[in-house]
Amino acid sequence: MTRDEIIRMAIKCQLANAGNREGLYMDALAEFAELVAAAEREACARIAETAADFLQNSTFDGIAAAIRARGQQ
C-alpha cells in the first residue's frame, strides 16, 4: 500500500480528514496500516503453503513466495 492509499482509506473511515495529511498521527496510522497488511500477507501465504502440502502441488509454494514478496516492493 502506498501512503496515499492509506490516507484515502483513513479519510473514508473518518480517521483523518482531507486537510490533515501530515504529522505524527498520520505517520503512526501509516505504520499501523503497513503492519496490518504484512500480517494479512503472511496469513495468505500460510494458506497457500497449507494448500501446497495438502494438494502436493509446489505451485502453491510459488504463490506463497509471491505473496511475501509483495511486502518487499
C-alpha positions in Angstrom: 0.0 0.0 0.0 1.2 3.5 -0.7 0.9 6.3 1.8 -1.7 8.0 -0.4 -3.8 4.8 -0.4 -3.6 4.6 3.4 -4.6 8.3 3.7 -7.6 7.7 1.3 -8.7 4.8 3.4 -8.3 6.8 6.7 -10.4 9.6 5.2 -13.1 7.1 4.1 -13.2 5.7 7.7 -13.2 9.2 9.1 -9.9 8.6 10.9 -8.4 11.6 9.2 -9.7 14.5 7.1 -8.5 15.7 3.7 -6.8 18.7 5.3 -4.8 16.7 7.8 -2.4 14.6 5.7 0.9 15.1 7.7 2.2 14.8 11.2 2.9 12.2 13.9 -0.7 10.8 13.8 -0.5 10.1 10.1 2.9 8.5 10.4 1.5 6.2 13.1 -1.6 5.5 11.1 0.6 4.6 8.0 2.8 2.3 10.2 -0.3 0.6 11.6 -1.7 0.0 8.1 1.7 -1.5 7.0 1.7 -3.9 10.0 -1.9 -5.0 9.2 -1.1 -5.5 5.6 2.1 -7.5 6.5 0.1 -9.7 8.8 -2.6 -10.3 6.2 0.0 -11.2 3.6 1.6 -13.7 5.9 -1.8 -15.3 6.7 -2.5 -15.6 3.0 1.0 -17.1 2.3 0.4 -19.7 5.1 -2.9 -20.7 3.5 -1.1 -21.2 0.2 1.6 -23.3 1.9 -1.1 -25.4 3.5 -2.7 -26.0 0.1 0.8 -26.9 -1.3 1.2 -29.6 1.4 -2.4 -30.9 1.2 -2.5 -31.0 -2.6 1.1 -31.9 -3.0 1.4 -29.2 -5.6 4.5 -27.0 -5.4 2.8 -24.2 -7.5 1.3 -23.0 -4.2 4.7 -22.6 -2.7 5.5 -20.2 -5.5 2.2 -18.4 -4.8 3.2 -18.1 -1.1 6.6 -16.7 -2.1 4.9 -14.2 -4.4 2.6 -13.0 -1.6 5.5 -12.5 0.7 7.5 -10.7 -2.0 4.7 -8.1 -2.2 5.9 -6.8 1.2 9.4 -6.2 -0.3 8.2 -3.8 -3.0 
